[in-house]
Amino acid sequence: MRTLLVACIVLALPLTVMGTPADSVDFRPEHHQWEHRLLFVFAPTDSNAMRAEQETAFEGRDPGFRERDLLVLTVVGQSEGTQRAAPGAEPQPFTAAAARRLRDRFDVAPDAFRVVLVGKDGTEKRRDAEPVAARSLFDTIDAMPMRQREMREQDGGGE
């Protein structure tokens, strides 16, 4: 009986490993509360025109994203996603379960494009159905009381 149990575990192990890439992150927004602002870009497909437009709008703006502690999280389709420290940074994939949880949490249908900004306090600050200019996001963030305090502590910065 023990041999049968061990054999079942050994046979099932590759299925578990194949289902989740080793470097995938089980992303949970609550783990970033008070540390990062989160910018979610939801798109129906990787080749979605609005997703491409959004990526273009963020090109060259990495310093502004980093200065504002803003992580960029992209959720594509029902079960794919990545997180990046800034638009030009190396993406790190989410688990499929994390991507599905995020779509559910923010109530975004798999065929919809949305940009959702979440503040360091964990609450949604902005939601757009079309691509957003980096400057517009920065203005939204820079108007927040917590960001105002951060800028004062940094001797007034801001891109």
C-alpha positions in Angstrom: 0.0 0.0 0.0 2.8 2.4 0.9 4.5 1.7 -2.4 1.3 2.5 -4.3 1.0 5.8 -2.4 4.6 6.8 -3.1 4.1 5.9 -6.8 1.0 8.1 -7.0 2.8 11.1 -5.4 5.8 10.7 -7.7 3.6 10.5 -10.8 1.5 13.5 -9.7 4.6 15.7 -8.9 5.5 16.6 -12.5 1.8 17.7 -13.1 2.1 20.2 -10.2 5.5 21.5 -11.3 4.3 21.8 -14.9 1.3 23.8 -13.9 3.2 26.7 -12.2 6.5 28.0 -13.5 9.2 28.0 -10.8 9.6 31.8 -11.0 5.9 32.6 -10.9 4.6 34.8 -8.1 1.4 34.3 -6.3 0.8 38.0 -6.3 -1.4 39.4 -3.6 -2.0 43.2 -3.4 -2.3 43.2 0.4 1.4 42.2 0.6 2.3 45.5 -0.9 0.1 47.7 1.3 1.9 50.8 2.6 5.0 49.9 0.4 3.8 50.3 -3.2 1.2 51.9 -5.3 -0.1 49.3 -7.8 -1.0 50.0 -11.4 -3.0 47.2 -13.0 -3.3 47.0 -16.8 -6.0 44.4 -17.7 -6.2 43.4 -21.4 -8.1 40.6 -23.2 -5.0 39.5 -25.2 -1.3 40.1 -25.4 -1.8 41.6 -28.9 -4.6 43.9 -27.8 -4.2 47.4 -29.4 -5.1 49.3 -26.3 -2.5 47.3 -24.3 0.2 48.1 -26.9 -0.9 51.8 -26.7 -0.6 51.7 -22.9 2.9 50.2 -23.1 3.9 53.0 -25.5 2.5 55.6 -23.2 4.8 54.4 -20.4 8.0 54.1 -22.4 10.9 56.1 -21.0 9.0 56.9 -17.8 10.7 54.4 -15.4 12.2 57.1 -13.1 8.7 58.5 -12.5 7.3 55.1 -11.7 10.1 54.2 -9.3 10.0 57.6 -7.6 6.3 57.0 -6.8 6.8 53.4 -5.6 4.5 52.3 -8.5 4.5 48.7 -9.5 3.1 47.9 -12.9 1.0 44.7 -13.1 -0.4 43.4 -16.3 -3.1 40.8 -16.5 -3.8 39.3 -19.9 -6.8 37.1 -20.7 -8.2 35.0 -17.8 -5.0 33.5 -16.3 -1.8 35.3 -17.4 0.0 38.2 -15.7 3.3 39.8 -14.8 4.6 42.3 -12.3 7.4 44.9 -13.0 9.1 47.4 -10.8 8.7 49.9 -13.7 7.4 49.7 -17.3 10.9 48.9 -18.7 11.9 46.5 -16.0 12.1 42.7 -16.4 8.6 41.2 -16.0 8.1 38.5 -13.4 5.1 36.2 -14.2 2.1 35.6 -11.9 0.5 32.3 -11.2 -2.7 31.7 -13.2 -4.6 31.7 -9.8 -3.2 35.2 -9.0 -4.3 36.5 -12.4 -7.8 35.1 -11.9 -8.0 36.5 -8.4 -7.0 40.0 -9.6 -9.7 40.0 -12.4 -12.3 38.9 -9.8 -11.2 41.4 -7.2 -11.3 44.3 -9.5 -14.3 43.0 -11.4 -12.7 43.1 -14.9 -14.1 40.8 -17.5 -11.6 38.8 -19.5 -12.6 40.6 -22.7 -12.2 44.1 -21.2 -9.3 46.6 -21.1 -8.9 48.5 -17.9 -6.3 50.5 -16.1 -6.7 50.5 -12.3 -4.6 52.5 -9.8 -4.4 51.3 -6.2 -2.9 53.5 -3.6 -0.5 52.5 -0.8 -3.5 52.2 1.5 -4.9 49.4 -0.7 -7.9 51.3 -2.0 -8.7 51.9 -5.7 -7.9 55.5 -6.6 -8.6 55.5 -10.3 -10.1 53.3 -13.1 -9.9 54.0 -16.8 -11.4 52.0 -19.8 -8.8 53.5 -22.2 -5.0 53.8 -22.1 -3.7 56.5 -19.7 -0.8 58.9 -20.1 2.0 58.5 -17.6 1.8 62.2 -16.8 -1.9 61.9 -16.0 -1.2 59.0 -13.6 1.6 60.9 -12.0 -0.7 64.0 -11.5 -3.3 61.7 -9.8 -0.7 60.2 -7.5 1.1 63.5 -6.8 -2.2 65.0 -5.6 -2.6 62.3 -2.9 -1.9 63.4 0.7 0.6 60.5 1.2 2.5 61.4 -1.9 2.5 65.1 -0.9 4.2 64.1 2.4 6.7 61.9 0.5 7.6 64.8 -1.8 8.1 67.1 1.2 10.3 64.5 2.8 12.3 64.2 -0.4 12.7 68.0 -0.5 10.0 68.3 -3.1 10.6 66.1 -6.1 8.3 65.0 -8.8 8.7 64.3 -12.5 
